Amino acid sequence: MEAYLEQLRAEIQGSAPGPPLSTVYIGGGTPSLLSAEQIQSLLQELEQRYGLAAGAEISLELDPASFDETRLQGYLRAGINRVSLGGQSFDDAVLERLGRRHRRRDLLEAARWLQRAQRSGQLQSWSLDLIQSLPGACLEHWRVQLQQAIDLAPPHLSIYDLIIEPGTVFARREASGELALPEDDLSADLLELTVQRLALAGYGHYEISNYALPGHASRHNRVYWSGAGWWGFGMGATAAPWGRRQARPRTREGYAQWVQASSEETAEQPSPMPFDERVMVGLRRREGVALAALAQTHGVSCEQFRLLEQRLEGFLRRGLLRRQGRRWSLSDPEGLALSNAVLRELLDWWSERPDCSEGLPPSL
């Protein structure tokens, strides 16, 4: 672990300079395996390289099975002021099928520690992560799960569908027919139930997977889905310091070689995020995207833009897309539930453009 941290520090030290950071998010894997001292050293590394803006949001992902209240206090003293708690489910049987080490009692205890830290002013905010479209899911089971989450009153909730990654146990079980994932109609019903129940509890739906009480929307999420740039460091991380995404290797050996090679190269140069990616990340947000203005900025011709509007017209008629003035957005919850259909249409249009092989479009 210490050898990996040395590589991580080397990557940070070798990165191009930039403005002070307004948000830091330590996630991926189980970062709470790191000690408070190791977390503090990473934050100090970032502060020395970039600086931390006053009032910066500094988040840490915590697995309920990987920390206790004493460890939490150490993280808070190290500079963490927001926590993302990976609960996933309140059902012990579900947690076992997911391969999670914690159980419901661990999740409830961890939530109590976070509540105490927030009440005392040590913690600005915290989030609870849940998965809604699990194998064998039904509306009644999910209604019980949601109520337990609402009873805990986390300031922020992130609610995801189960993603089947290639090469995983879940992928093999799905291929063999052992994993019965919910049909699209049930997934849409689950999302509708989520939106309705959380709205009644005072949560705003500000991004496809994210809900927050007033004043607790994640700054990290807002930046990530706005199309603005961010730095990413570490094995498997993605970065987009100038909007264009860059991926790091996902293995320790590959990452070590990548860090070594990067230290021998000159600093990366700005590269704009393509129009299709900017639209996709923009549509994930509640406020949507100013489509025409974005197309003009990225050099999309009037004729090409009209073709895009024609392809999206059916989604407007079906109520999945809304157009208010210059902004296009997905309807809530129908459009958000079926967002992949809209995004596939967008990608098809982009790939079929006559000049799609000519490289990136110009950008201001």
Secondary structure as UniProt FT lines:
FT   HELIX           2..13
FT   STRAND          21..26
FT   HELIX           31..33
FT   HELIX           36..49
FT   STRAND          52..62
FT   TURN            64..65
FT   HELIX           69..78
FT   STRAND          82..88
FT   HELIX           92..97
FT   TURN            98..99
FT   HELIX           104..119
FT   TURN            120..121
FT   STRAND          125..133
FT   TURN            135..136
FT   HELIX           139..152
FT   STRAND          156..161
FT   TURN            166..167
FT   HELIX           169..175
FT   TURN            176..177
FT   HELIX           184..200
FT   TURN            201..202
FT   STRAND          204..207
FT   TURN            208..209
FT   STRAND          210..212
FT   TURN            214..215
FT   HELIX           219..226
FT   TURN            235..236
FT   STRAND          238..240
FT   TURN            241..242
FT   STRAND          246..247
FT   HELIX           252..263
FT   HELIX           275..283
FT   TURN            286..287
FT   STRAND          289..290
FT   HELIX           291..297
FT   TURN            298..299
FT   HELIX           302..317
FT   TURN            318..319
FT   STRAND          321..324
FT   TURN            325..326
FT   STRAND          327..330
FT   TURN            332..333
FT   HELIX           334..337
FT   HELIX           339..352
FT   TURN            354..355
FT   HELIX           356..358
//
